Amino acid sequence: MDRLIEFATNHWVLFASMAVILYLLIQDFFESATRKYQLTSAVGAVGLMNSKEVTILDVREPSEHIKSHIEDSLNIPVTKFDTRINELDEHRDKIIIVTCQSGTRSPEACKKLAKAGFENIYLLSGGMQGWEDLNLPIRKKRPKHRK
């Protein structure tokens, strides 16, 4: 025990780094064990789309959604999610796959869906970036030209 204390005092930066990493690992473990949504890859999402009735929910901003999106996806930005979540009531019995650009905004929407009572929620790992990296089909809206 004395050697551990000596090590910690002599290498306090290393010891503190180890403590932070350990804390983050434990936090990640508990979060994954208690989350009420599942993760799916782009390939897994395609499998779900081919076998079941699925709603794709894109939580990016409209300007991002216009550039490229999955066919027939609903666009409800995560910034407006609280006021527009009721638009998803008719999709409550379907699988909902939530996506954003890289997978960083989607967890917030997934948590809000779970809290609102939705049960079949999937987060698209890697978001649209992962989808496009696999050259999966996307839809692009062209801006209207002014005359």
SVG drawing of the C-alpha trace seen along z (x, -y; Angstrom):
<svg xmlns="http://www.w3.org/2000/svg" viewBox="-51 -36 59 45">
<polyline fill="none" stroke="black" stroke-width="0.4" points="0.0,0.0 2.9,-2.4 4.3,-1.8 0.9,-2.7 0.8,-5.9 4.4,-6.7 3.7,-6.0 0.6,-8.2 2.5,-11.1 5.5,-10.8 3.3,-10.4 0.2,-12.4 -0.6,-13.3 -0.6,-9.7 -2.6,-8.7 -5.2,-11.4 -5.5,-10.5 -6.1,-6.9 -8.8,-7.9 -10.5,-10.1 -10.4,-7.2 -11.8,-4.8 -14.6,-7.2 -15.5,-7.6 -15.5,-3.8 -17.8,-3.2 -20.1,-6.0 -20.3,-4.6 -21.0,-1.1 -23.9,-2.3 -25.3,-4.5 -25.3,-1.6 -26.9,0.7 -29.7,-1.7 -30.4,-3.3 -33.9,-2.6 -32.9,-2.6 -30.7,-0.4 -27.8,-1.1 -27.8,-0.1 -25.3,-0.4 -26.2,-1.7 -26.3,1.9 -28.5,2.9 -30.8,0.0 -31.2,1.1 -32.1,4.6 -34.7,3.2 -36.1,1.0 -36.4,4.1 -38.1,6.3 -40.4,4.0 -42.3,0.8 -39.8,-1.9 -39.8,-5.7 -36.5,-7.5 -36.3,-10.6 -33.6,-13.1 -32.8,-15.5 -30.5,-17.8 -31.3,-21.3 -33.4,-21.9 -30.4,-23.3 -28.5,-20.1 -31.5,-17.9 -32.0,-19.7 -28.4,-18.8 -29.0,-15.1 -31.2,-12.8 -32.6,-9.2 -35.6,-8.8 -38.9,-9.6 -37.2,-10.7 -39.0,-13.1 -37.1,-16.2 -37.6,-17.4 -34.5,-19.3 -33.3,-18.4 -33.4,-22.1 -37.2,-22.1 -37.8,-18.5 -39.7,-19.3 -42.4,-21.4 -42.7,-19.0 -42.5,-15.5 -46.3,-15.2 -45.8,-15.0 -44.5,-11.4 -47.6,-10.1 -48.8,-8.3 -45.5,-6.5 -45.6,-5.2 -46.2,-1.6 -43.3,-1.6 -39.6,-1.3 -38.1,-4.7 -34.5,-5.1 -33.0,-8.4 -30.2,-10.0 -28.2,-13.2 -24.9,-14.1 -22.4,-12.1 -24.4,-10.5 -23.8,-13.2 -27.2,-14.9 -29.3,-11.7 -28.9,-10.4 -30.7,-13.4 -33.7,-12.8 -33.6,-9.1 -33.8,-9.8 -36.7,-12.2 -38.6,-9.7 -38.1,-7.0 -39.3,-9.5 -42.4,-10.2 -43.2,-6.4 -41.8,-5.3 -40.4,-1.8 -38.9,-0.7 -36.1,-3.3 -32.8,-2.8 -29.9,-5.3 -28.1,-5.2 -24.4,-4.8 -22.3,-7.2 -25.3,-9.2 -25.7,-10.4 -21.9,-10.4 -21.8,-6.7 -24.7,-6.2 -23.0,-8.1 -19.6,-6.5 -21.2,-3.2 -22.7,-4.8 -26.2,-4.0 -29.0,-5.9 -29.7,-9.5 -32.2,-12.0 -31.2,-15.6 -33.6,-18.5 -32.7,-21.0 -33.2,-24.7 -35.8,-26.4 -34.3,-28.9 -35.7,-32.4 -36.5,-34.0"/>
</svg>
